[in-house]
Amino acid sequence: MAVQKSRRTPSTRGMRRAHDRLQKPAVSIEPTTGETHRRHHVSKDGYYRGKKVVQTTVESAE
C-alpha cells in the first residue's frame, strides 16, 4: 500500500486545485442581430457568423 513520505502543505494543495474551478462558457456577440450566444454555436435567431443558416419558426410564420 502506498504511504506518503511527508505531508502536503496547504499551499501545494491549493496550487493543485487551482484549475478545478468551473469555467464560464465563452460567449460571442452575433454581428447581425447583436445577440449573445455561445462561441461556435448557432444563435437562437438562426444566425452564425453574420449569415442565416437555420430557418426559425418565428421567421417562417411571417
Biopython code that builds the backbone (N, CA, C, O; Angstrom):
import numpy as np
from Bio.PDB.StructureBuilder import StructureBuilder

atoms = [
    (1, "MET", "N", (0.837, -1.177, 0.000)),
    (1, "MET", "CA", (0.000, 0.000, 0.000)),
    (1, "MET", "C", (0.885, 1.244, 0.000)),
    (1, "MET", "O", (1.898, 1.291, 0.698)),
    (2, "ALA", "N", (0.504, 2.234, -0.773)),
    (2, "ALA", "CA", (1.308, 3.447, -0.875)),
    (2, "ALA", "C", (1.050, 4.366, 0.313)),
    (2, "ALA", "O", (-0.095, 4.653, 0.662)),
    (3, "VAL", "N", (2.131, 4.817, 0.920)),
    (3, "VAL", "CA", (2.038, 5.743, 2.042)),
    (3, "VAL", "C", (2.908, 6.946, 1.718)),
    (3, "VAL", "O", (4.064, 6.791, 1.323)),
    (4, "GLN", "N", (2.367, 8.128, 1.881)),
    (4, "GLN", "CA", (3.145, 9.325, 1.559)),
    (4, "GLN", "C", (4.285, 9.507, 2.546)),
    (4, "GLN", "O", (4.168, 9.174, 3.725)),
    (5, "LYS", "N", (5.387, 10.041, 2.043)),
    (5, "LYS", "CA", (6.571, 10.208, 2.871)),
    (5, "LYS", "C", (6.441, 11.427, 3.783)),
    (5, "LYS", "O", (6.849, 11.398, 4.944)),
    (6, "SER", "N", (5.866, 12.495, 3.236)),
    (6, "SER", "CA", (5.679, 13.699, 4.045)),
    (6, "SER", "C", (4.349, 14.347, 3.677)),
    (6, "SER", "O", (3.790, 14.121, 2.604)),
    (7, "ARG", "N", (3.874, 15.148, 4.596)),
    (7, "ARG", "CA", (2.565, 15.779, 4.436)),
    (7, "ARG", "C", (2.606, 16.870, 3.361)),
    (7, "ARG", "O", (3.576, 17.621, 3.263)),
    (8, "ARG", "N", (1.543, 16.946, 2.558)),
    (8, "ARG", "CA", (1.401, 18.010, 1.556)),
    (8, "ARG", "C", (0.944, 19.283, 2.256)),
    (8, "ARG", "O", (0.042, 19.236, 3.093)),
    (9, "THR", "N", (1.541, 20.399, 1.933)),
    (9, "THR", "CA", (1.189, 21.666, 2.558)),
    (9, "THR", "C", (-0.101, 22.224, 1.948)),
    (9, "THR", "O", (-0.466, 21.856, 0.831)),
    (10, "PRO", "N", (-0.787, 23.102, 2.669)),
    (10, "PRO", "CA", (-1.989, 23.732, 2.104)),
    (10, "PRO", "C", (-1.696, 24.514, 0.828)),
    (10, "PRO", "O", (-2.550, 24.611, -0.054)),
    (11, "SER", "N", (-0.489, 25.072, 0.728)),
    (11, "SER", "CA", (-0.102, 25.816, -0.477)),
    (11, "SER", "C", (-0.035, 24.894, -1.691)),
    (11, "SER", "O", (-0.544, 25.229, -2.761)),
    (12, "THR", "N", (0.591, 23.739, -1.520)),
    (12, "THR", "CA", (0.701, 22.772, -2.613)),
    (12, "THR", "C", (-0.671, 22.253, -3.007)),
    (12, "THR", "O", (-0.965, 22.093, -4.191)),
    (13, "ARG", "N", (-1.510, 21.990, -2.013)),
    (13, "ARG", "CA", (-2.869, 21.528, -2.282)),
    (13, "ARG", "C", (-3.638, 22.582, -3.068)),
    (13, "ARG", "O", (-4.365, 22.252, -4.005)),
    (14, "GLY", "N", (-3.482, 23.845, -2.691)),
    (14, "GLY", "CA", (-4.166, 24.926, -3.398)),
    (14, "GLY", "C", (-3.684, 25.087, -4.822)),
    (14, "GLY", "O", (-4.480, 25.367, -5.718)),
    (15, "MET", "N", (-2.379, 24.914, -5.047)),
    (15, "MET", "CA", (-1.847, 25.012, -6.409)),
    (15, "MET", "C", (-2.387, 23.895, -7.292)),
    (15, "MET", "O", (-2.652, 24.107, -8.476)),
    (16, "ARG", "N", (-2.550, 22.710, -6.718)),
    (16, "ARG", "CA", (-3.092, 21.588, -7.489)),
    (16, "ARG", "C", (-4.554, 21.837, -7.849)),
    (16, "ARG", "O", (-4.993, 21.490, -8.946)),
    (17, "ARG", "N", (-5.308, 22.436, -6.928)),
    (17, "ARG", "CA", (-6.733, 22.676, -7.143)),
    (17, "ARG", "C", (-7.023, 23.947, -7.936)),
    (17, "ARG", "O", (-8.188, 24.256, -8.187)),
    (18, "ALA", "N", (-6.016, 24.672, -8.325)),
    (18, "ALA", "CA", (-6.206, 25.976, -8.969)),
    (18, "ALA", "C", (-7.003, 25.876, -10.263)),
    (18, "ALA", "O", (-7.689, 26.831, -10.627)),
    (19, "HIS", "N", (-6.934, 24.761, -10.963)),
    (19, "HIS", "CA", (-7.609, 24.613, -12.250)),
    (19, "HIS", "C", (-8.895, 23.802, -12.161)),
    (19, "HIS", "O", (-9.497, 23.497, -13.190)),
    (20, "ASP", "N", (-9.329, 23.448, -10.958)),
    (20, "ASP", "CA", (-10.520, 22.613, -10.783)),
    (20, "ASP", "C", (-11.816, 23.399, -10.744)),
    (20, "ASP", "O", (-12.889, 22.799, -10.683)),
    (21, "ARG", "N", (-11.753, 24.716, -10.777)),
    (21, "ARG", "CA", (-12.972, 25.527, -10.678)),
    (21, "ARG", "C", (-13.790, 25.417, -11.968)),
    (21, "ARG", "O", (-13.266, 25.044, -13.017)),
    (22, "LEU", "N", (-15.064, 25.742, -11.874)),
    (22, "LEU", "CA", (-15.933, 25.716, -13.040)),
    (22, "LEU", "C", (-15.636, 26.911, -13.934)),
    (22, "LEU", "O", (-15.425, 28.022, -13.447)),
    (23, "GLN", "N", (-15.620, 26.684, -15.218)),
    (23, "GLN", "CA", (-15.351, 27.742, -16.180)),
    (23, "GLN", "C", (-16.664, 28.303, -16.711)),
    (23, "GLN", "O", (-17.615, 27.552, -16.927)),
    (24, "LYS", "N", (-16.725, 29.606, -16.921)),
    (24, "LYS", "CA", (-17.888, 30.204, -17.545)),
    (24, "LYS", "C", (-17.816, 29.929, -19.045)),
    (24, "LYS", "O", (-16.727, 29.950, -19.620)),
    (25, "PRO", "N", (-18.960, 29.671, -19.692)),
    (25, "PRO", "CA", (-18.914, 29.408, -21.126)),
    (25, "PRO", "C", (-18.478, 30.647, -21.898)),
    (25, "PRO", "O", (-18.869, 31.766, -21.567)),
    (26, "ALA", "N", (-17.676, 30.439, -22.916)),
    (26, "ALA", "CA", (-17.219, 31.543, -23.757)),
    (26, "ALA", "C", (-18.388, 32.023, -24.608)),
    (26, "ALA", "O", (-19.027, 31.226, -25.295)),
    (27, "VAL", "N", (-18.668, 33.313, -24.567)),
    (27, "VAL", "CA", (-19.796, 33.860, -25.312)),
    (27, "VAL", "C", (-19.303, 34.803, -26.396)),
    (27, "VAL", "O", (-18.202, 35.348, -26.314)),
    (28, "SER", "N", (-20.128, 34.983, -27.400)),
    (28, "SER", "CA", (-19.813, 35.835, -28.526)),
    (28, "SER", "C", (-21.051, 36.657, -28.870)),
    (28, "SER", "O", (-22.169, 36.270, -28.532)),
    (29, "ILE", "N", (-20.857, 37.770, -29.530)),
    (29, "ILE", "CA", (-21.974, 38.620, -29.939)),
    (29, "ILE", "C", (-22.154, 38.484, -31.440)),
    (29, "ILE", "O", (-21.215, 38.686, -32.210)),
    (30, "GLU", "N", (-23.365, 38.140, -31.848)),
    (30, "GLU", "CA", (-23.687, 37.983, -33.266)),
    (30, "GLU", "C", (-23.643, 39.361, -33.930)),
    (30, "GLU", "O", (-24.339, 40.272, -33.481)),
    (31, "PRO", "N", (-22.841, 39.537, -34.989)),
    (31, "PRO", "CA", (-22.728, 40.863, -35.603)),
    (31, "PRO", "C", (-24.009, 41.355, -36.279)),
    (31, "PRO", "O", (-24.228, 42.563, -36.360)),
    (32, "THR", "N", (-24.850, 40.454, -36.761)),
    (32, "THR", "CA", (-26.067, 40.859, -37.463)),
    (32, "THR", "C", (-27.161, 41.296, -36.503)),
    (32, "THR", "O", (-27.755, 42.360, -36.678)),
    (33, "THR", "N", (-27.432, 40.478, -35.485)),
    (33, "THR", "CA", (-28.554, 40.747, -34.585)),
    (33, "THR", "C", (-28.124, 41.350, -33.253)),
    (33, "THR", "O", (-28.959, 41.901, -32.536)),
    (34, "GLY", "N", (-26.836, 41.259, -32.903)),
    (34, "GLY", "CA", (-26.370, 41.752, -31.622)),
    (34, "GLY", "C", (-26.686, 40.810, -30.474)),
    (34, "GLY", "O", (-26.536, 41.183, -29.310)),
    (35, "GLU", "N", (-27.119, 39.604, -30.780)),
    (35, "GLU", "CA", (-27.492, 38.626, -29.769)),
    (35, "GLU", "C", (-26.253, 37.948, -29.191)),
    (35, "GLU", "O", (-25.286, 37.699, -29.911)),
    (36, "THR", "N", (-26.281, 37.653, -27.905)),
    (36, "THR", "CA", (-25.190, 36.947, -27.245)),
    (36, "THR", "C", (-25.456, 35.451, -27.332)),
    (36, "THR", "O", (-26.556, 34.986, -27.034)),
    (37, "HIS", "N", (-24.430, 34.699, -27.745)),
    (37, "HIS", "CA", (-24.572, 33.249, -27.868)),
    (37, "HIS", "C", (-23.236, 32.592, -27.577)),
    (37, "HIS", "O", (-22.210, 33.270, -27.532)),
    (38, "ARG", "N", (-23.236, 31.268, -27.379)),
    (38, "ARG", "CA", (-22.002, 30.535, -27.138)),
    (38, "ARG", "C", (-21.151, 30.518, -28.392)),
    (38, "ARG", "O", (-21.665, 30.491, -29.510)),
    (39, "ARG", "N", (-19.836, 30.536, -28.191)),
    (39, "ARG", "CA", (-18.913, 30.518, -29.320)),
    (39, "ARG", "C", (-19.084, 29.236, -30.123)),
    (39, "ARG", "O", (-19.291, 28.165, -29.552)),
    (40, "HIS", "N", (-18.999, 29.343, -31.445)),
    (40, "HIS", "CA", (-19.078, 28.220, -32.372)),
    (40, "HIS", "C", (-20.442, 27.530, -32.337)),
    (40, "HIS", "O", (-20.546, 26.359, -32.703)),
    (41, "HIS", "N", (-21.481, 28.232, -31.906)),
    (41, "HIS", "CA", (-22.837, 27.709, -31.896)),
    (41, "HIS", "C", (-23.748, 28.677, -32.634)),
    (41, "HIS", "O", (-23.474, 29.876, -32.682)),
    (42, "VAL", "N", (-24.815, 28.172, -33.201)),
    (42, "VAL", "CA", (-25.797, 28.998, -33.887)),
    (42, "VAL", "C", (-26.617, 29.742, -32.844)),
    (42, "VAL", "O", (-26.961, 29.177, -31.806)),
    (43, "SER", "N", (-26.939, 31.028, -33.115)),
    (43, "SER", "CA", (-27.747, 31.800, -32.176)),
    (43, "SER", "C", (-29.204, 31.350, -32.255)),
    (43, "SER", "O", (-29.574, 30.588, -33.148)),
    (44, "LYS", "N", (-30.034, 31.828, -31.313)),
    (44, "LYS", "CA", (-31.441, 31.428, -31.287)),
    (44, "LYS", "C", (-32.194, 31.914, -32.519)),
    (44, "LYS", "O", (-33.196, 31.313, -32.907)),
    (45, "ASP", "N", (-31.726, 32.993, -33.137)),
    (45, "ASP", "CA", (-32.377, 33.509, -34.340)),
    (45, "ASP", "C", (-31.961, 32.748, -35.599)),
    (45, "ASP", "O", (-32.505, 32.990, -36.676)),
    (46, "GLY", "N", (-30.997, 31.825, -35.468)),
    (46, "GLY", "CA", (-30.569, 31.024, -36.605)),
    (46, "GLY", "C", (-29.392, 31.600, -37.353)),
    (46, "GLY", "O", (-29.129, 31.190, -38.484)),
    (47, "TYR", "N", (-28.666, 32.549, -36.754)),
    (47, "TYR", "CA", (-27.522, 33.164, -37.415)),
    (47, "TYR", "C", (-26.226, 32.563, -36.905)),
    (47, "TYR", "O", (-26.111, 32.212, -35.731)),
    (48, "TYR", "N", (-25.249, 32.448, -37.797)),
    (48, "TYR", "CA", (-23.910, 32.016, -37.440)),
    (48, "TYR", "C", (-22.921, 32.833, -38.246)),
    (48, "TYR", "O", (-22.932, 32.791, -39.476)),
    (49, "ARG", "N", (-22.067, 33.575, -37.561)),
    (49, "ARG", "CA", (-21.061, 34.441, -38.164)),
    (49, "ARG", "C", (-21.664, 35.408, -39.182)),
    (49, "ARG", "O", (-21.085, 35.637, -40.244)),
    (50, "GLY", "N", (-22.828, 35.975, -38.858)),
    (50, "GLY", "CA", (-23.440, 37.000, -39.689)),
    (50, "GLY", "C", (-24.316, 36.487, -40.812)),
    (50, "GLY", "O", (-24.882, 37.290, -41.554)),
    (51, "LYS", "N", (-24.446, 35.184, -40.964)),
    (51, "LYS", "CA", (-25.261, 34.619, -42.040)),
    (51, "LYS", "C", (-26.388, 33.778, -41.461)),
    (51, "LYS", "O", (-26.217, 33.121, -40.435)),
    (52, "LYS", "N", (-27.532, 33.800, -42.117)),
    (52, "LYS", "CA", (-28.674, 32.991, -41.711)),
    (52, "LYS", "C", (-28.421, 31.558, -42.161)),
    (52, "LYS", "O", (-28.324, 31.288, -43.358)),
    (53, "VAL", "N", (-28.314, 30.629, -41.195)),
    (53, "VAL", "CA", (-28.007, 29.243, -41.537)),
    (53, "VAL", "C", (-29.138, 28.292, -41.182)),
    (53, "VAL", "O", (-29.198, 27.186, -41.718)),
    (54, "VAL", "N", (-30.045, 28.702, -40.280)),
    (54, "VAL", "CA", (-31.157, 27.858, -39.862)),
    (54, "VAL", "C", (-32.425, 28.683, -39.931)),
    (54, "VAL", "O", (-32.477, 29.800, -39.418)),
    (55, "GLN", "N", (-33.452, 28.130, -40.567)),
    (55, "GLN", "CA", (-34.730, 28.824, -40.618)),
    (55, "GLN", "C", (-35.488, 28.563, -39.323)),
    (55, "GLN", "O", (-35.732, 27.411, -38.962)),
    (56, "THR", "N", (-35.859, 29.635, -38.624)),
    (56, "THR", "CA", (-36.539, 29.508, -37.346)),
    (56, "THR", "C", (-38.055, 29.529, -37.549)),
    (56, "THR", "O", (-38.542, 29.949, -38.599)),
    (57, "THR", "N", (-38.797, 29.073, -36.534)),
    (57, "THR", "CA", (-40.254, 29.004, -36.651)),
    (57, "THR", "C", (-40.873, 30.408, -36.656)),
    (57, "THR", "O", (-41.912, 30.612, -37.284)),
    (58, "VAL", "N", (-40.268, 31.359, -35.983)),
    (58, "VAL", "CA", (-40.791, 32.730, -35.957)),
    (58, "VAL", "C", (-40.689, 33.350, -37.351)),
    (58, "VAL", "O", (-41.593, 34.066, -37.783)),
    (59, "GLU", "N", (-39.599, 33.078, -38.046)),
    (59, "GLU", "CA", (-39.389, 33.651, -39.366)),
    (59, "GLU", "C", (-40.351, 33.019, -40.395)),
    (59, "GLU", "O", (-40.847, 33.718, -41.279)),
    (60, "SER", "N", (-40.615, 31.709, -40.286)),
    (60, "SER", "CA", (-41.453, 31.043, -41.263)),
    (60, "SER", "C", (-42.918, 31.465, -41.137)),
    (60, "SER", "O", (-43.679, 31.329, -42.094)),
    (61, "ALA", "N", (-43.324, 31.976, -39.964)),
    (61, "ALA", "CA", (-44.713, 32.417, -39.776)),
    (61, "ALA", "C", (-44.970, 33.772, -40.420)),
    (61, "ALA", "O", (-46.123, 34.136, -40.654)),
    (62, "GLU", "N", (-43.912, 34.522, -40.710)),
    (62, "GLU", "CA", (-44.083, 35.855, -41.287)),
    (62, "GLU", "C", (-44.472, 35.827, -42.736)),
    (62, "GLU", "O", (-44.649, 36.881, -43.348)),
]
sb = StructureBuilder()
sb.init_structure("model")
sb.init_model(0)
sb.init_chain("A")
sb.init_seg("    ")
for serial, (resi, resn, name, xyz) in enumerate(atoms, 1):
    if name == "N":
        sb.init_residue(resn, " ", resi, " ")
    sb.init_atom(name, np.array(xyz, "f"), 0.0, 1.0, " ", f" {name:<3s}", serial, name[0])
structure = sb.get_structure()
